[in-house]
Amino acid sequence: MPVIVLEARDFTSPLFLVRTLEVLSSCTAFSLVASLEHKNSNSSSDHSSDTFRIFCMFTWCFFFVVSLLIHIISIIQFHSLIPISWKNLTMTVALLGVLMNLSSTVVFPWIVMDHGTMSSRALAATVASGLTFVAYASESFVLRTQAHEQRGYISSFPGFLKIVQLWGGLKMIPLMVLISNLTTGVQWQFWVSCVSYAICVFIALITLVVILGDFAGRCLLPFDRFLAAFSLIGVLLYMLATVICLTKILQLTEMDSNPNNLNVVIMETVVSSITLLAYTVDLAFSIKLLCDRSHI
């Protein structure tokens, strides 16, 4: 099969320009951070800095590689040979890139950067991360404004909620690593939270694989019923996790412990609450869809 390359006018299209900006800005961000001097310390604040540094570096490197692959495949028009839903894949990467790079843009200057000795490279990395976030937000807007037949399920509001749910689970990974080192609270709280988040991440990944692979028609039961069941499980598990988070905040406040520990638990509570809201709204949409179909 001959390789088809984009025409000259396509190289100045908004989609081509924002994807180029994504690749360049994400590469710049992780290159600058990799060149910074790393200080080893056993304090809790430095442990938080190391954990979130790894999270930020992973985010920038991962989306640099994925965006570069999507950019190359789009240029040579090779996506028709890939057995996945291309319109859902590109929108998934764009929306997840918005949320993950927004998290990195906030976390890096707040926690990772050394505020005592401000570095020009660290500031430049923060700006590059912000440009990456803007680029992914622009791509999601461009994809959202395409013709209706060129938009997939992820371009809809329920599809966006699925991405928020996945983002919430992924954001919990570095938070759980930090919370595992806290000496406050009882052990069962940590393990219940970990199991709840792991189940929800697994469910979100299954849902995403089914959507990207167009496997909805091969399910034994109607896929909308699976979505409703998954949303209900997510609501119950994140409700439990949010209650545990609030309990841990009260415990840390009464014990007057390290402020860094309290900040980590507050971050977990905020992310858990946002994800719980996403699951709740998604459940409402799923119930409404089932009710509408039952009247047809």
Secondary structure as UniProt FT lines:
FT   HELIX           8..12
FT   HELIX           14..34
FT   HELIX           44..75
FT   TURN            76..77
FT   HELIX           79..81
FT   HELIX           86..107
FT   HELIX           108..112
FT   HELIX           120..144
FT   HELIX           148..150
FT   HELIX           153..155
FT   HELIX           157..179
FT   TURN            180..181
FT   HELIX           187..212
FT   TURN            213..214
FT   HELIX           216..218
FT   HELIX           223..255
FT   HELIX           259..294
//
